[in-house]
Amino acid sequence: MKKLLLLLALLGLAGPFHAFAQATKKDQAAAKEVELLERQRFEAQVKKDYAVLEKVFADDLVYTHSNGKQNNKQEYIQSIRDGKSQYEKIDVEALNVRAYHDGRTAVVNGTITITLPNKSDGTPNLAHLKYVVVQIKDPKKGWQVVLWQSQKQPDAKS
């Protein structure tokens, strides 16, 4: 009888661990998917691929630039159209994705270097940024960026 109770207790504990392992697999798969989408989004920003940007940014996007200026989805995409936000190149230096909620929410943090149009004196114009992104997986629209927050980093000293 004691062995049966012990076995039942162990089986009862195994259930939650099994469910956790499945959620972890979903989270891991989501993290890989979001990492690829992050890189594709950066590419779309450089190429001014508005169809991709319309798709990946949520309607309630809060986009906070490294200078503190904040845009919603329409304002941010329009700033690219108007040339206020120009990206010649975006190099990903570090990218970390953590997925939660059975692969339905992702928090991304990383470091990027953005090559902007040259300064007026012709010297290169680089922005080194650390950033945080929150994405949610909409059942109909797929992954959507709901939050972008970035902070300028000091230029590397030679």
Disulfide bonds with the S-S distance in Angstrom:
none
